[in-house]
Structure formats: C-alpha cells, structure tokens
C-alpha cells in the first residue's frame, strides 16, 4: 500500500483510464449521463448507505400541471445499503407507466422509446432498486445515447476501509488515472490524498446546458433524462455534451 486508502505499484500504461463512481439513480437527469460520457469506466457504487427521499428512488418529469415526482416505493427502513433495497410490491411500475403516457404521449419522440419502456414497466419484475436503476441507466446510455462506456458494480471488488478510504481503494483497484466526480463531492473529497494515489481529480461542471424544445414551460433542466429523449429523440446527445464542441 502507498498512501492510506490506495495501493500503488500496479504498473503504468499509455492508455489513460477515466473513471466515475456514482450511486445509481432512478431515471436520472442529463447531467448523470454527461458524466458517463466523460469516462471510459463507470462504477455503480450501490453498496453504500441508502438515502431516502433522494435521487436513488425518484425523479421529476414535466406535466401540464407542473413538475411531478415519480417515486419508487422503498419502505421506511433507511438502515440499508442501496443494493439491499428490495421492491416486493410491483404496483408502482404500472402507475409510473401510465403517468409517463399521460404526460408525454403527444411528445414528438415518445413512440420511439415506447417499446423499451413498456418492457421496463410492464414486462419485467424488478427484485431490487439497484437492479432497476442499473438496467435503466445502462440501456439508456448504450442503446439510446450511443455511449460505449463500460459499466461495473463496486460489489465485484474487494474494497477496503470506510467512507473516503473505501472510495480510494475502489479507484485504485479499477486502475483509475483520472477520477471524474460530481461537483457536490467537493465537501468530502480530499484532493491531496487522491493526488497521492497518482490519480488526477476532475470535477464535472453542469453549467451551460442549452435549452431544448420542452413541453409545458417554463423550461426546467433538473428533470429525468426521459423528458429530453421524448422531446428531441436522437438529438439528445447534442443537448448533453455535443453543444460544447459547437461552442468551443
């Protein structure tokens, strides 16, 4: 071991491995997929504490009556890891599907994603929140946004330590050269310790996203990725990361 929480001496490579580590969220917003776009290797970090009334089990959509939450019921027990949150009652799935239909069926590209979402909400039975979230995120990233990022689960690694030490252990095990983090993590990340592990730290910026043709004004950025897909379809990547190339 080198600096506390990281292992060193695993060799060098001319290929830079850009890595992100995030808890899975339910149909997350476009910024989540922007981070996925920026990395080669994305690790779902679901063997950590579940936080209720967070993005793990809910997200927002636009409706004629304003913003509306879609929430996957998870019970009252918060003393669980995200990966331990089970979904024994499947009635929420049909409700979410009907709500999405009512809000977005007139949208220009709703029918493009209808078969995929019917499969998610009507044809599959989800045992856990992690299973649901990871499937949705992976499928949207690969099949509907055209990303080639590799996905992995932190449970497949023998990580050591607690809290920040645990994250450093994971980053070194996946051989991260660059760690791309969300901006809110500044509150707990020790940049000096990341550097001691030979890893470059990059904080993602969510500034500057262009507005897109969105139903039910006023415009709102902080909604599920589904809103973007339903409204602009194959042009969605432009509104997440492609616009930066045009403006540079």
MIVEX-993985 format. One record per atom (N, C-alpha, C, O, CB): x, y, z. Coordinates in steps of 0.001 Angstrom, whole numbers, plus 500000, padded with zeros to 6 digits. Glycine has a CB too. Layout:
<atoms>
XYZ...
</atoms>
This chain:
<atoms>
500831498795500000500000500000500000500862501248500000501927501268500616499062500009501210500409502292499313501082503573499346500413504449500382500345504082501556501070504246497962499913505613499961499186506470500881497963505736501399497403504878500718498782507790500200497552506087502624496428505389503244495224505381502324494793506425501836496063506035504577494675504168502086493483504047501270493755503785499811492812503592499044492680505265501393495027503769499385495279503479497978496470502547497860497399502586498667495522504777497179496421501706496834497527500812496543498258501350495336497640501912494432497041499359496302499568501185495311500374501678494201501245500555493682501312499471494261501237502886494629501912500841492574502841499861492055502221498840491142502757497743490981503492499176493160501047499195490513500416498225489635500834498420488185500237497840487278498911498316489755501858499237487968502368499383486617501808500608485934500902501257486457502054498159485807502334500924484783501887502097484032501373501658482671501674500566482189503034503129483874500595502533482074500035502257480757499943503558479994499738504620480583498646501575480860500096503476478667499984504673477845498524505089477676498243506203477232500628504440476480497596504200478026496168504487477917495685505118479216495884504555480293495360503197477597495047506289479119494514506972480293493122506419480592492241506444479734494465508519480070492932505924481800491670505328482202490877506341483022491215506627484171491905504025483008489834506872482425488978507854483095487813507118483752487120506336483101488460508937482087487601507369485035486645506597485829485693507523486582486098508578487071487385505678486818484448507128486670483467507784487540482865506729488453482701505576488056482352508509486708482539507125489670481939506234490662480733506952491251480883507968491930482972505830491784479537506427490992478325507087491479477292506062491936477237504948491415477729507987490388476481506446492906475327505635493267474338505650492109474222506641491389474663506154494575473631504546491940472633504519490879471438505375491277471042505400492443472189503071490578470868506073490304469678506897490495468554506388489605468796505678488629469980508384490191467338506751489944466180506347489155465975507337488004465849508542488219464907506264490045465946506803486785465840507594485540466467508992485715465763510000485662464347507732485112467789509042485923468449510301486314468404511377485234468025511128484089469886510028486674468804512579485639468797513722484735469975513648483766470830512771483886468841515037485531470014514554482824471013514521481755472437514672482278473363514137481668470725515612480750472646515388483393473986515560483938474632514248484333475847514088484212473942516471485123473830513310484805474333511977485165474932511295483933475996510680484012473194511100485769474248511410482806474740510794481567475893511585480964476692511037480204473610510674480549475981512855481293477118513662480862478403513131481506479441513055480850476899515157481224478333512766482781479492512166483446479831510824482809481003510529482573479225511990484955478822510012482532479068508716481881479786508925480549480695508169480207477734507947481660479386509936479808480025510239478525481497510578478690482305510287477808479311511390477841481849511193479818483215511690480020484208510616480446485405510892480527483205512776481046483745509400480721484642508381481273484662507121480411483782506882479584484223508026482700485700506333480642485821505038479978485153503938480789484694502930480253487287504695479744485114504167482114484714503115483046483833503743484114484273504638484835485958502408483685482602503285484220481651503835485181481292502751486189480845501667485815480374504376484467481492503052487470481236502065488520480008502475489328479976503555489919482470501914489446479002501610489349477859501826490225478291501548491666478816500479491978476653500919489813478061502520492522478530502454493914477320502255494829476953503138495604479325503755494311476711501071494718475446500831495416475584500063496726474588499825497408474523500088494519476807499672497085476974499000498382477350500017499456478243499779500270478054497888498292476656501150499444476811502208500441475422502555500977474412502062500476477521503477499829475385503397501987474150503729502685473072504286501754473319505187500953474437504724503778471876503723501886470730504235501144470243505527501789470145505618503013469591503186501090469939506515500970469402507780501462467990507954500927467773507977499715470306508978501045467041508076501830465638508170501446465319509588500959465994510555501313464723507784502633464270509679500136463837510956499561464986511652498845465170512864498951463270511872500653465748510854498118466882511338497344466651510892495906465570510408495572468257510800497912467654511051495059467504510675493657467598509171493441467373508695492329468550511371492826467927508414494486468065506962494335466767506331493837466794505464492964468480506323495668465627506763494389464361506099494077463306507033493475462129506676493410463811505470495321463721508223493038462712509114492474463354510123491514464558510379491560461958509850493599462516510681490654462936511768489787461718512539489324460581512148489589463738511241488583461969513654488621460888514548488250460649514542486746461571514352485953461188515957488725459398514753486374459024514892484972458200516171484825457734516741485812458224513638484467458029516613483570457199517779483286455793517314482905455634516383482116457825518643482150454778517965483466453395517670483121452655518985482892453189520065483143452706516826484236451426518877482414450618520071482181450336520816483477450020522006483461449308519698481503450452520109484602450208520713485912451491521062486644451471521311487850449385519783486762452614521084485924453889521421486540454762520203486765454491519124486240453658522125487845455813520385487550456727519286487846456035518230488707455263518556489609457989519810488554456323516963488414455735515866489186456794514830489505457606514475488651454566515218488421456782514349490734457716513299491141457206511931490706456017511636490823457930513326492664458109511104490206457867509671490062458723508992491123459951509066491073458212509145488596458089508342492070458794507767493213458570506265493289457429505801493288458341508432494514459652505510493353459573504063493552459473503815495062460391504185495794460827503317492922458393503203495547458250502984496991459292501995497507459495500925496933456839502474497318459948502379498602461029501542499137460861501203500614461749500585501201462350502234498938459750501588501228459553501295502638460213502331503526460835503278503045460085499924502964460072502138504821460529503136505792461917502862506373462477503723507051459545503220506910462472501692506120463767501320506703464896502009505935465118501728504758463960499773506683465606502913506612466728503585505948468067502968506331469103503383505811466730505069506292468067502000507215469309501365507654469665500233506709469748499073507114469181500840509103469878500579505437470193499598504399471171500205503417471277501424503285468914499124503671471883499329502732472647499777501583471686499908500396470609499313500393473822498789501264472080500682499403471240500837498220470951499485497577469822499214497167471908501772497208471958498652497493471810497344496846470927496383497632470544495335497112473163496721496642470597496725498885469752495871499714468296496319499723467467495712500400470280495844501125467979497371498982466606497874498928465803497016497956466025497063496746466574499377498500464878496240498486464066495336497676462767496009497258462318496969497885463769494044498446462168495489496184460928496048495639459867494951495564459542494486494471461170496676494233459325494532496707458366493420496702457018493759496089456335492873495575458154492943498093456625495021496135455328495451495599455552496114494249456176497172494168454601496428496581455043495491493185455317495962491827454257496911491281454324497291490112455446494791490908453289497300492091452190498123491572452659499500491104452021500120490253451120498288492636453781499981491663454292501296491277454609501363489778454471502418489159455544501633492091455040500219489189455530500223487806454427500628486829454651501457485947456081498838487431453257500054486983452159500400486094451725501850486293451358502523485329450979499460486322451764502335487529451415503732487794452390504680487096451980505679486506451404504005489308453687504356487169454681505211486518454482505208485010454596506247484360456105504749486867454189504048484461453992503960483020452787504801482581452858505516481581453803502493482598451691504713483324450501505493482977450772506990483098450296507774482277449321505097483876451527507387484108451863508802484282452718509298483132452495510397482625452589509026485610453705508496482709454547508875481578453738508968480289453945509877479485455686507874481409452830508039480096451969508087478920451142509369478886451074510050477862451050506871478890450518509688480009449657510867480076450445512154479836449959513070479172448957510930481432451654512218480376452447513443480279453138513594478931453314514712478448453478513474481376453535512472478316454435512576477164453961511912475872454637512044474851455726511998477527452846511215475871452454510543474621452320511496473438452550511073472305451146509820474822451952512786473650451930513701472488453310514229472096453442514883471062451022514875472782454329513961472894455662514482472594456179513886471280455801512769470925456645514169473754457034514611470554457447514187469204458074512800469126457907512105468124458413515170468658458804512382470182459558511129470087459148510096471131459894509152471389461028511412470221457983510261471728457551509309472752457522507889472207457996506960472860456173509690473287456972507721471023456780506359470491458107505687470140458172504461470049455883506399469249459149506465469946460469505898469670460958505047470849461675504065470652461482507022469367460575505419472060461050504738473268459959503920473954460170503381475040461605505751474244458815503832473328457667503194473964457895501711474234457578501228475320456442503368473103458440500984473261458655499547473450459646499282474580459449498376475390459159498906472148460704500074474627461698499933475688461064500148477059461294499368477982462851500922475477460278501190477189459699501499478491458564500553478861458348500277480041459198502922478507457846500060477874456839499022478164457519497792478768457007497176479703456059498628476868458668497457478218459421496324478751459813496575480203459680495694481052460672496059477900460299497787480482460746498130481834459589498100482822459704497524483905461403499509481845458477498719482449457394498931483413456307497858483414455627497665484421456764500242483149456141497165482297455037496216482212455467494763482059454717493859482424454165496582481073456662494525481525457067493154481208458109492587482161458241491367482260457600493100479815458843493427482856459878492969483792459392493098485233458570493957485551461183493774483597459909492237486090459673492344487525461022492603488190461947491804488047458985491045488101461138493708488911462404494137489468462498493732490936461654494106491750462573495652489313463534492963491262463699492480492629464243493564493553463903493603494735464622491274492650465084494441493018465730495439493865465833496772493147465732496847491922467116494964494293466035497822493929466201499159493371467459499234492515467437499839491443466258500203494490468547498633492967469785498632492183469595497970490826470064498482489809470892497923492950468918496849490811468685496134489560467922497011488578468278497091487402467917494830489817466879497663489058466078498552488219466908499724487711466966499975486507464865499067488994467550500439488630468299501637488249469433501323487276469607502009486269468859502315489487470194500291487583471348499982486748470922499541485353471587499868484370472197498900487401469829498808485259469343498417483937468944499644483124469344499787481968468151497455484064468157500526483729467704501714483023468871502579482566468913503011481414466777502522483906469812502830483460470944503699483126471797503094482016472165503783481065471805503953484366472107501818482140472947501153481146472269501117479782472897501406478763473282499735481600470994500764479763470268500672478495470138502042477831470330502164476621468877500065478719469815503069478611469684504399478029471028504877477484471095505422476383469143505393479072472094504673478255473427505116477831473869504412476542474310505066475596474451504857478949473752503103476506474250502339475360473297502378474171473716502650473045474493500902475765472023502109474417471077501901473315470441503186472796470036503244471635469995500967473755470346504215473632469607505400473223470454506674473185470024507688472634468451505603474145471649506627473764472561507769473666473849507417472939474692508283472706472886508295475050474004506144472578475146505725471763476486505708472467477522505797471808475251506600470602476499505596473790477760505605474530478380504206474590477672503199474607477538506143475949479706504164474623480428502895474689481074502678476058481846501736476235481495502842473599480769503525477009481334503420478361481068502040478955479977501490478811480748504512479279482086501486479628481929500194480303481348500418481692481736501349482397483288499440480394480417499558482074479783499646483387480222498482484272480416497360483804478251499663483248480370498779485552480739497757486526480045498076487839479532499177488037482288497680486713480037497092488736479412497235490048480495497132491115481327496227491074478305496155490269480485498052492063481513498057493106481507496789493942482513496462494572481326499250494008480387496064493957480325494818494730481231493732494157481484492721494812478895494309494782481715493942492941482609492967492319484065493171492707484950492468492221482475493033490822484309494143493592485674494438494026485779494302495544484828494572496277486097495861493578486954493880495993487198493703497430487721495010498015488887495111498395488209492541497690486849495999498080487279497310498565487474497287500077486828496520500791486257498391498179488373498140500547488740498157501958488498499540502547488444500540501832490210497745502144488353499572503877488226500836504576486785501313504638485855500588504285489081501878503913486621502546505095485301503145505239485313504533504620486355505183504536484877503211506727484159504966504196483948506303503658484964506632502556485011505933501544484034507337504779485766507668502729486650508107501652487755507091501375488162506922500225487264509457501996488249506409502419489251505362502205488710504285501273489431503754500428489679504737503545487460503982501438486832502935500629486777503355499159487035502550498264485411502625501151486443504606498924486415505104497552487796505064496920487934504674495761485867506524497515488831505467497672490193505406497142490601503978496822491254503723495810491175506016498132490215503048497689490517501646497443489889501175496137490515500457495358490030500783498606488655501582495908487967501197494673488636501814493452488831501136492443486496501614494730488990503097493535489606503775492394490923503129491998491217503009490808489829505243492712491713502717492964492988502090492622492785500682492085493549500231491232493907502057493838491763499978492575491508498628492063491044498649490607491336497722489851490461497928492927490326499695490212489911499784488806490944500519487965490727500786486783488559500486488693492093500848488605493234501466487925492868502796487277493152503033486103493785500522486873492245503641488054491860504956487552493075505858487406493886505969488326490834505604488480493202506493486265494194507551486063493563508917486308494202509840486815494788507481484638492289509018485931491532510252486122490217509879486791489521508964486352491292511005484760489884510603487864488615510395488558487718511588488287488034512710488682488829510195490089486595511350487612485626512403487310484524512347488352483815511347488468485042512249485868484384513421489107483429513458490217482384514537489991482640515542489327484154513697491547481209514314490552480196515359490558480627516514491445481400516299492379478852514802491027480160517732491190480626518903491942480264518880493423480982519473494228480066520142491327479179518218493809478773518203495212479735517421496091479718517574497312477392517624495341480577516581495485481511515767496262482689516568496807483484516038497584482025514635495415482816517830496414483887518671496953483856518716498477484886518936499114483778520086496393482688518509499058482525518628500507483256517532501274483600517715502441481059518598500862483496516388500623484120515292501366485370514708500700486069513908501321483121514202501563485663515081499473486846514527498804488100515264499254488141516494499279486697514613497269489111514498499603490429515044499965491294514999498707491846513954498362491100514230501160491410516140498024492118516185496745493581515784496885494144515178495972492025517575496148494207516113498016495618515759498224495802514254498276496776513730497735496147516392499514494889513558498914495013512095499007494755511428497666495357510400497355494043511543500053493869512003496877493656511468495531494939511605494717495333510679494008492481512198494822495587512763494822496839513002494099497936512064494570498742511604493761497287514450494271497981511773495861498995510857496404498858509463495814499829508709495756498888510786497928497658509125495379497428507823494752497734507847493252497517506856492554495984507383494978498234508970492768498577509075491351497379509258490445497433508921489262499324507867490926496301509788490991495059509951490232494752511437490071494812512197491037493877509220490934494428511842488858494016513215488607492536513368488943491715512553488522494292513615487134492199514394489687490817514644490083490211515730489200490776516815489055490738515050491571489050515424488610488336516381487763486907516511488290486205515511488448488345515931486255486482517739488558485107517968488964484263518331487749484598519238486987485030519075490029483183517618487589482291517859486463481518519158486657481044519449487756481322516685486286481394519933485590480579521136485618479277520896484857479279520346483756481349522331485019478178521312485458476875521190484812476397522522484236475220522680483911475852520657485801477313523470484113476947524796483627476800524814482101477491524085481390477991525823484066475903525646481624475840525963480204474955525090479353474901525292478140477163525914479661474253524119479930473392523285479096472387524147478333471714524990478925472657522241479957472286523936477026471293524707476264469881524185476519469682523004476805471610524652474757468929525064476413467538524642476498467158523892475227467741524112474166466604525858476718466189523017475345465682522279474196464164522483474120463568522993475068466046520755474297463541522098473025462087522256472917461389521367473955461271520156473770461600521902471478460938521976475025460357521245476149458890521642476304458551522825476261461146521524477461458043520667476481456616520955476664456374521562478051457152521347478981455769519662476482455323522294478166454874522866479439455908523817480059456528523480481068454558521747480420456095524995479464457025525978480039456537526427481425455366526255481764457173527207479094457461527012482229458824527437481895459795526269481840459532525196482384459315528455482904460924526495481171461906525440480986462525525023482309462768525851483188462987525889480024462780523713482437463407523168483641464480522158483237464192521189482535462346522505484573465730522390483689466824521462483398466768520210484280467056519108483813468165522164483586466403520378485532466535519301486528465343518350486497464562518267487444466683519894487933465229517638485382464192516626485223464836515356484657465986515375484219463037517139484292464090514275484673464592512993484175465066513084482724464556513882481938463512511928484296466038512260482394466530512137481020465399511800480051465489512110478863467621511066480941464335511168480550463227510793479679462589512017479040462132511951477899462181510006480459462552513131479760461988514357479201462762514785477959462163515155476948461997515483480249464070514737478031464912515101476882464707514130475728464564514553474581466395515129477287464692512842476019464516511843474962463178511984474276463104511937473048464653510446475525462121512156475045460790512264474450460654513504473572459925513491472581459733512288475541461345514556473931461186515821473210462095515971472003461690516579471012461432516953474136463316515436472051464242515652470932464773514360470313465427514409469272465401516486471395464511513213470923464894511935470333466375511787470071467177511981470985464166511739469068466774511443468830468185511194468527469084512409468699470306512264468727468311510696467132468515513599468813469327514798469019469721514986470482470416515947470811468576516023468530469288514086471366469560514238472800471041514409473123471367515257473954469028513046473544471965513646472508473379513830472847473887515250472635474766515705473367474211512891472039473346515958471642473782517339471427473493518197472652474318519022473045473093517935470191472335518005473249471925518842474377472589518425475692472458519124476697470418518791474530473299517293475693474017516862476896475501517215476793476059517827477703473845515344477115476139516828475685477579517109475533477960517681474163478982518358474052478364515845475769477182517432473146477558517856471797477659519363471636478459519846470835476572517325470813476857520115472389476860521578472271478213522173472625478553523250472136475788522181473165478999521494473469480307522030473866481253522072472670482060522994472553480923521181475001481164521095471791482028521057470618481686522204469681482570522790469056481899519709469888480397522523469586479959523601468702480373524969469245480683525882468479478441523548468515480374525103470591480672526400471196482154526627471446482563527734471797479930526534472484482974525570471265484409525721471536485146526323470349486360526517470410485026524372471894
</atoms>
